[in-house]
Amino acid sequence: MANRTDPLAKSIRGTNPQNLVEKILRSKIYQNTYWKEQCFGLTAETLVDKAMELDHLGGTFGGNRKPAPFICLVMKMLQIQPEKDIVVEFIKNEDYKYVRVLGAFYLRLTGTDVDIYRYLEPLYNDYRKLRRKLADGQYALTHVDEYIDELLTTDYSCDIALPRIKKRWILEQNKTLEPRRSALEDDFEEEEEKDEDEPLATGLDDEHEKDYYRGASPTRERDRDRRRDSHRHRDRDYDRDRDYDRDYDRERDYDRERGSRRDRDRDRDRDRLRLRDDKDYGRERDRERGRERDRRDRDREHGRRRSYSRSRSRSRDRKDREDDRRKRRSSASPARDEPKKKKDKKEKKEKKADGTDHPDPEIAEANRLRASLGLKPLNC
């Protein structure tokens, strides 16, 4: 519950405000002692007291990348999402420099491009010193204007990726932001007006000095031309920087377009090769299936031949065994059947003697009757 975003908070750049901080850094902040003890239950009013106690700024430091109190307070501001007026008051605070830097960092994360340039560029005139804790735990000296320039010109600060903002000259072209004026220009204009309106000094005997103050002195004209040239050179440098930024953006867009075109060509070639590989794979698969089918047919035909030859050899072996058994039986039967043959011959002779084997059935029946009565058979 202590790490949840305020339910009334609005989405920033289409996401939860706390998601502007990377997940790893966010989890380290949630586990930090300063977050648990000092940032618990803070509101927009009580957060000012904690910001006034800051004595340095920084992201993470040490071997375990421990988050600094500055980044913890930034995370707390993202969680409670204070109003814009409060953030502007943070930036305009001239008594506490770390409160000003804290408000500037929060506005850089959540503000619009116009607001960022409008409220952060005046801080270029703040030259106060700041202590910044580095990644190794050591402190380094910096200034407010240097840190503001880092927020406006870089994409990474205090271990947090800053959202991208438009170039200033683009906003000037769109008439959403007025051209920037340096504070030194006002000083130069005041000095020129002072020189033009300054009355002639009395009691000057040197004619050269009188001519100088009247405006006819070549030295004064030379100074005025030098100041005008300095302004012209500064404007020219600014225009050159703006043209350089425009050319750089144009080249970057061209490189991006060329890279995207190269990626499309690469994807098209990859798809073509994939289709070709799929076709080759399909042909190879069909060819392999045909080989497998032919192999199965050959194996089936070979199996039938083997089974047929095996059955023929089995039947041939069976026939050979029966022939051998028959031969053995025939070779052993003469000695065994000799008494039986003699008995059959004797019975045949007896039958022939009593006439019962006569081919005529009537005579054979009569002979059997006569044999039973003890009479001789009929010899017909």
HUWOZI-V449861 format. One record per helix or strand of 3 or more residues. SS is the DSSP state (hx for helix, st for strand). FROM is the first residue (numbers start at 1). TO is the last residue. Records with the same first field share a line. If there is no record, write none. Layout:
# HUWOZI-V449861
SS = FROM-TO  FROM-TO
This chain:
# HUWOZI-V449861
hx = 17-20  23-30  33-38  47-52  69-80  84-92  97-110  113-125  144-153  168-173  183-197  207-214  218-354  361-373
st = 129-133  139-143
